[in-house]
Amino acid sequence: MGRKKKSLEDAIFNITNQLDNIAKQTAKEVARKVKKDMDTQARKSVKHYYDSYSPEVYERTFSLYHSYKVLNETSDNRVKVTVEFRPELIEGEHVSNSNYHKTGDTWNAIDWKNEIPKGDDYGIPQADWILNNFWEGIHPRVKGSTYSGFTWNPKIDQVSPQDLFNEFINGSYISNEVIPYASEVLTNRVLKALKKQF
């Protein structure tokens, strides 16, 4: 009886010494799950943006699916997952032969009547501008003509990708998915370590 008690004490002592490493490994496993979930959420937000508006005068490149990276890092038993939408990932992917170009918030018609040459960047949207529009749920659109002038007339989503992300992060995701998953992983790792003691 005394021997079993000593073995149990030894097992608990050994497990206690392993807890720091168990916590770190648990954090890494949780980080992988959160990274996967964030990637899924990012793709959902892009799909939502595309599905909410069908352009009439241009063809999509669907480059927004390639405009982000999901990064995860663990420090001790802490998890940090970041979704970064980066303009450089879609730089140069958008080509336009539109009869207007954008300067700041103004759309200016190309003056064909006076034969002003079309510059290399005329009508070609900048990548950071595209991502800002996406994040805020703005679909670039103008009305008018080359001769009468163009007016900025965007289609704006009621629910933007930014809204979707905020709802995802600030909603029940952490309490309903991350915490129970972390608890399950931690419990399984402790039990596995305990079994090795006997």
Secondary structure, DSSP 8 states (H G I E B T S, - for coil): -HHHHHHHHHHHHHHHHHHHHHHHHHHHHHHHHHHHHHHHHHHHHHHHHHHT---SSS----GGGGSEEEEEEEETTEEEEEEEE-GGGTTT------SEEEETTEEEE--GGGT----TTTT---HHHHHHHHHHTEE--EEEETTTEEEE--EE-SS-HHHHHHHHHHTTHIIIIIHHHHHHHHHHHHHHHHHTT-
